Amino acid sequence: MYIHSELTSSYVDHINTVTRVSVCSIDTRELRFSRAMIFAIEEINNSTELLPGIRLGYQIYDSCASVPVAVHVAFQLSGGLDPVFYSGDNCSQSGKVMAIVGESGSTPSISMSRIIGPFNIPQVSHFATCACLSDKQQYPSFFRTIPSDQFQADALAKLVKHFGWTWIGAIRSDSDYGNNGMASFLDAAHKEGICVEYSESFYRTHPKSRIQRVADIIRRSTAIVIVAFTTSGDLRILLEELSLKPSPPRQWIGSEAWVTDPAMLRFGFCAGAVGFGIEPSVIPGLRDFLLDLSPSKVSASPVLTEFWEDVFNCRLEKSGFTMSTLKPSTQTIQSPYTDTSQLRITNMVYKAVYAIAHAIHNAVCQETYAIAKIEKVSSIQSKQVLTQLKKLNFSQNGYNVSFDANGDPVATYELVNWQKSESGSIELVAVGHYDASLPVGQELRINRNLTWVEGGTKVPVSVCTDSCPPGSRKVLQKGNPICCFDCLPCPEGEISNATDSPDCFPCPKEFWPDAKRHTCLPKPVEFLSFNEALGIILAAFSVGGACLAIITAAVFHRHRTSPIVRANNSELSFLLLFSLTLCFLCSLTFIGAPSEWSCMLRHTAFGITFVLCISCVLGKTIVVLMAFKATLPGRNVMKWFGPPQQRMTVVSFTFIQVIICTLWLVLSPPFPRKNLTTYKERIILECALGSAIGFWAVLGYIGLLAVFCFVLAVLARKLPDNFNEAKLITFSMLIFCAVWVTFIPAYVSSPGKFTVAVEIFAILASSFGLIFCIFAPKCFIILFKPEKNTKKYLMDKGKS
């Protein structure tokens, strides 16, 4: 049985024959892979449980990462015979190719799989991660022990999202590995809301100008984070270019192809790099096997000879297998070849060999007798091995090996971080784990602190635009990615309570945003209160006016027998003072939080008391006119307008207003309501009129009486009396009418609680106008000019 290996290295070995297929520089890491394959085959051949009595042969080719070389070998192997097979007695000499391990790169693996697939020759790769190779329609015989890049792309997108990076740069190898891997990553990143400033590809064989262009893009970019989906060989060329003219600090995020490669750790400006790598493993005995390089083994292989001479800086002569210089100790070798501290991809090679061995074992070792086994070996076909690989499920050194329907293993990664040690060198430190088989949101687990670019301990920020704080909304910039946006404050009355909110939301009707516009607070309720300055002032004037009316009544009562009191119809005067007291006090009902009862009381009390007041004034005016007519010869009209008629007049006029108010209260009474329209930011608690017709009917009736009273007072103003009360009533009615004519536009245009204040002001102003114009002159004569408080003075027509 033969296993062929296609490795991107410079090592070619065979039990008896050493062949160099292509000339290229030595990659000691790939050399370790090829030696690990030999180690695994020798373990299997020495095993008494796996393939007992059957020995595996092998042939290792070096493709130098060249697709033409890989294709050439694939065609040669698909022919079924290899001209350089081991021909010892223990070999079947069948020359049949049972399986192929390799290639290390995705592009050569794709080319090989297309050729050997139709021949049903299984191919198990240890390092080809392109997601495209999971397509069983195109690559039916391809398997791999390393996870597909689809899983890695998803993991990288989740990693970027986890640290809040939304503005990144992306570079990739211009190969199937880089292009397909980056395409998967960009798709996953788009779903996570991550934007890419640039996405550039390059390859190690591209002209230097192309490499310089990519380096210049990185230097000029604003993205701090760079996701590199490249092979180590490609990235090495770019980093060497960047080291000539350092760019601003960049946070590197790497794919497993380079981020765990020890040879890349020499680029110190990449310290803090983070990426996913294959989990490290332990292969017992491998290090001793790698160090077991005697001069005889080395001289048998040109590649090992070149490696030996390069490491020890000596020249190995084949004559007698002696060296021209002192033989050094192999224990002093320090290179990727002997570094077994973190066996990652090496373990993938190891598992690939064991996977093929187990498939062959299951295909040929099911019979009980050894003779049957030998017969089975001679007739086994590669297609049977292919069938067994699909069913495979075993453990080796504690590591499970199985393939899903796409030929892929379970995807698990280790999150690694490039951290500087105390000595200043960069070391790979495991800081987390990713398991694609876990539920969504639980795949990524970080268990250690990370070191970032330039040795920082704070997560770097890489965004196109800083996040919009609560109280604002995102507005995309035309022509730019969705991660580039402007932050606009929420409009009046709207809030946003989340970062990067695309929209603002209006507050409920009775709520209003706070100053920062990220919380809706209850609107303050506003009404004319006894606790505020305006309410206190108006209440003071109201109480003061009532007290003034009471004092005036007391003065009049004290001097009720005096001529000036008796001459001015004391009964109507006391009734007028009583009504004025009620007018002053009714203004208090307008102050304070409106309630259902206060709303009905304030307007009706105001309407009735004012009609009572005007009725009294009207009665006094009529009395003056009647009294003058009574002094004329042949006239005796006072008997028709004596005290009973005066009382009836006042009661009648007042009763009409009572009827109007009663109809208003019954049909559509005033009620308290929350006014949400006058001010957006606060609620006005006010009394709605209920029926505007009722309100204006009350005011209209008061106005009608006032105008009627004013007209009569004007007619009586020139009557020949030393103390003509009609003049005082004229002035009082003039003030009253002026106040209420001014009140109408002021009332309609005043907002909120000032509407109430205007109404109270009108009540107080008109009330004070009446009391001062009608009663102040009389009180002045009573208190300060008693000599004029005589009947002779009042009846003296010669003085006016």
PEJOGI-V140777 format. One record per residue. SS is DSSP state (a for helix, b for strand, c for the rest). OMEGA is omega as a letter, one per 40 degrees, with the letter a starting at -180 (999 if undefined). Layout:
SS/OMEGA ; SS/OMEGA
This chain:
c/a ; b/i ; b/i ; b/a ; b/i ; b/a ; b/i ; c/a ; c/a ; c/a ; c/i ; c/a ; c/i ; c/a ; c/a ; c/a ; c/i ; c/a ; c/i ; c/a ; c/a ; c/a ; c/i ; c/a ; c/a ; c/i ; c/a ; a/i ; a/i ; a/i ; a/i ; a/i ; a/a ; a/i ; a/i ; a/i ; a/i ; a/i ; a/a ; a/a ; a/i ; a/i ; a/a ; a/a ; a/i ; c/a ; c/i ; c/a ; c/a ; c/a ; c/i ; c/i ; c/a ; c/i ; c/i ; c/i ; b/a ; b/i ; b/a ; b/i ; b/i ; b/a ; c/a ; c/a ; c/a ; c/i ; a/i ; a/i ; a/i ; a/i ; a/i ; a/i ; a/a ; a/i ; a/a ; a/a ; a/a ; a/i ; c/i ; c/a ; c/i ; c/a ; c/a ; c/i ; c/i ; c/a ; c/i ; c/a ; c/a ; c/a ; c/a ; c/a ; c/a ; c/a ; c/a ; c/i ; b/a ; b/a ; b/a ; b/i ; b/i ; b/e ; c/i ; c/a ; c/a ; a/a ; a/i ; a/i ; a/i ; a/a ; a/a ; a/a ; a/i ; a/a ; a/a ; a/a ; a/a ; a/i ; a/i ; c/i ; c/a ; b/i ; b/a ; b/a ; b/i ; c/a ; c/i ; c/a ; c/a ; c/a ; a/a ; a/a ; a/i ; a/i ; c/a ; c/i ; c/a ; c/a ; c/a ; c/a ; c/a ; b/i ; b/i ; b/i ; c/i ; c/a ; c/i ; c/i ; a/i ; a/i ; a/a ; a/i ; a/i ; a/a ; a/i ; a/i ; a/i ; a/i ; a/i ; a/i ; a/a ; a/a ; c/i ; c/i ; c/a ; c/a ; b/a ; b/i ; b/a ; b/i ; b/a ; b/i ; b/i ; c/a ; c/i ; a/i ; a/a ; a/a ; a/a ; a/i ; a/i ; a/i ; a/i ; a/i ; a/a ; a/i ; a/i ; a/a ; a/i ; a/i ; a/i ; c/i ; c/a ; c/a ; b/a ; b/i ; b/i ; b/i ; b/a ; b/i ; b/i ; b/i ; c/a ; c/a ; c/i ; c/i ; c/a ; a/i ; a/i ; a/i ; a/i ; a/i ; a/i ; a/i ; a/i ; a/i ; a/i ; a/a ; a/a ; a/a ; c/i ; c/i ; c/i ; c/a ; b/i ; b/i ; b/a ; b/i ; b/a ; c/i ; c/a ; a/i ; a/i ; a/a ; a/i ; a/i ; a/a ; a/a ; a/i ; a/i ; a/i ; a/a ; a/i ; a/i ; c/a ; c/i ; c/i ; c/a ; c/a ; c/i ; b/a ; b/i ; b/a ; b/i ; c/a ; a/a ; a/a ; a/a ; a/i ; c/i ; c/a ; a/a ; a/a ; a/a ; a/a ; a/i ; c/a ; a/a ; a/i ; a/i ; c/a ; c/i ; c/a ; b/i ; b/i ; b/i ; b/i ; c/a ; c/i ; c/a ; b/i ; c/i ; c/a ; c/i ; c/a ; a/a ; a/i ; a/i ; a/a ; a/a ; a/a ; c/i ; c/i ; c/i ; a/a ; a/i ; a/a ; a/a ; a/i ; c/a ; c/i ; a/a ; a/i ; a/i ; a/i ; a/i ; a/a ; a/a ; a/a ; a/a ; a/a ; a/i ; c/i ; c/a ; c/a ; b/i ; b/a ; c/a ; a/i ; a/i ; a/i ; b/a ; b/i ; c/i ; c/a ; c/a ; c/i ; c/i ; c/a ; a/a ; a/a ; a/a ; c/i ; c/a ; c/i ; c/a ; c/a ; c/a ; c/i ; c/a ; c/i ; c/a ; b/a ; c/a ; a/i ; a/i ; a/i ; a/i ; a/a ; a/a ; a/i ; a/i ; a/a ; a/i ; a/i ; a/a ; a/i ; a/i ; a/i ; a/i ; a/a ; a/a ; a/a ; a/a ; c/i ; c/a ; c/a ; c/a ; c/a ; a/a ; a/i ; a/i ; a/a ; a/i ; a/a ; a/a ; a/a ; a/a ; a/a ; c/i ; c/a ; a/i ; a/i ; a/i ; a/i ; a/i ; a/a ; a/i ; a/a ; a/a ; a/a ; c/i ; b/a ; b/i ; b/i ; b/a ; c/i ; c/a ; b/a ; b/i ; b/i ; b/a ; c/i ; c/a ; c/i ; c/a ; c/a ; c/i ; c/i ; c/a ; c/i ; b/a ; b/i ; b/i ; b/a ; b/a ; b/i ; b/a ; b/i ; b/i ; c/i ; c/i ; c/i ; c/i ; c/a ; b/a ; b/i ; b/a ; b/i ; b/a ; b/a ; b/a ; b/i ; b/i ; b/a ; c/a ; c/a ; c/i ; c/a ; c/a ; c/a ; c/a ; c/a ; b/i ; b/a ; b/a ; c/i ; c/i ; c/a ; c/i ; c/a ; c/a ; a/a ; a/i ; a/a ; c/i ; c/i ; c/a ; c/i ; c/a ; c/i ; c/i ; c/i ; c/i ; c/i ; c/a ; c/i ; c/a ; c/i ; c/a ; c/i ; b/i ; b/a ; b/i ; b/a ; b/i ; c/a ; c/i ; c/a ; c/i ; c/a ; c/i ; c/i ; c/a ; b/i ; b/i ; b/i ; b/i ; b/i ; c/i ; c/a ; c/i ; c/a ; b/a ; b/i ; c/a ; c/i ; c/i ; c/i ; c/i ; c/i ; c/a ; c/i ; c/a ; b/a ; b/i ; c/i ; c/a ; c/a ; c/i ; b/a ; b/a ; b/i ; c/a ; c/a ; c/i ; c/i ; c/i ; c/i ; b/i ; b/i ; b/i ; c/i ; b/i ; b/a ; b/i ; c/a ; c/a ; c/i ; c/a ; c/a ; c/a ; a/a ; a/i ; a/i ; a/a ; a/a ; a/i ; a/i ; a/i ; a/i ; a/i ; a/i ; a/i ; a/i ; a/i ; a/i ; a/i ; a/i ; a/i ; a/i ; a/i ; a/i ; a/i ; a/i ; a/a ; a/i ; a/a ; c/a ; c/a ; c/a ; c/a ; a/a ; a/i ; a/a ; a/a ; c/a ; c/i ; c/a ; a/a ; a/i ; a/i ; a/i ; a/i ; a/i ; a/i ; a/i ; a/i ; a/i ; a/i ; a/i ; a/i ; a/i ; a/a ; a/a ; a/i ; a/i ; a/a ; a/i ; a/a ; c/a ; c/a ; c/i ; c/i ; c/a ; a/a ; a/a ; a/i ; a/i ; a/a ; a/a ; a/a ; a/a ; a/i ; a/i ; a/a ; a/a ; a/a ; a/i ; a/i ; a/i ; a/a ; a/a ; a/i ; a/i ; a/i ; a/i ; a/i ; a/i ; a/i ; a/i ; a/i ; a/i ; a/i ; a/a ; a/a ; a/i ; a/i ; a/a ; a/a ; c/i ; c/a ; c/i ; c/a ; c/i ; c/a ; a/a ; a/i ; a/i ; a/i ; c/i ; c/a ; a/i ; a/i ; a/i ; a/i ; a/a ; a/i ; a/i ; a/a ; a/a ; a/i ; a/a ; a/a ; a/i ; a/i ; a/i ; a/i ; a/i ; a/a ; a/a ; a/i ; a/i ; a/a ; a/a ; a/a ; a/a ; a/a ; c/i ; c/a ; b/i ; b/i ; b/i ; b/i ; b/a ; c/a ; c/a ; c/i ; c/i ; c/a ; c/i ; b/a ; b/i ; b/i ; b/a ; b/i ; b/i ; b/a ; c/a ; c/i ; c/i ; a/i ; a/i ; a/a ; a/a ; a/i ; a/i ; a/i ; a/a ; a/i ; a/i ; a/i ; a/i ; a/i ; a/a ; a/i ; a/i ; a/i ; a/a ; a/a ; a/i ; a/a ; a/i ; a/i ; a/a ; a/a ; c/a ; c/i ; c/a ; c/i ; c/i ; c/i ; c/a ; c/a ; a/a ; a/i ; a/a ; a/i ; a/i ; a/i ; a/a ; a/i ; a/i ; a/i ; a/a ; a/a ; a/i ; a/a ; a/a ; a/i ; a/i ; a/a ; a/a ; a/i ; a/i ; a/a ; a/a ; a/a ; a/a ; c/a ; c/i ; c/a ; a/i ; a/i ; a/i ; a/a ; a/i ; a/a ; a/i ; a/i ; a/i ; a/i ; a/a ; a/a ; a/a ; a/i ; a/i ; a/i ; a/i ; a/a ; a/a ; a/a ; a/a ; a/a ; a/a ; a/i ; a/a ; a/i ; a/i ; a/i ; a/a ; a/a ; a/a ; a/i ; c/a ; a/i ; a/i ; a/a ; c/i ; c/a ; a/a ; a/a ; a/a ; a/a ; a/i ; c/a ; c/a ; c/a ; c/a ; c/999
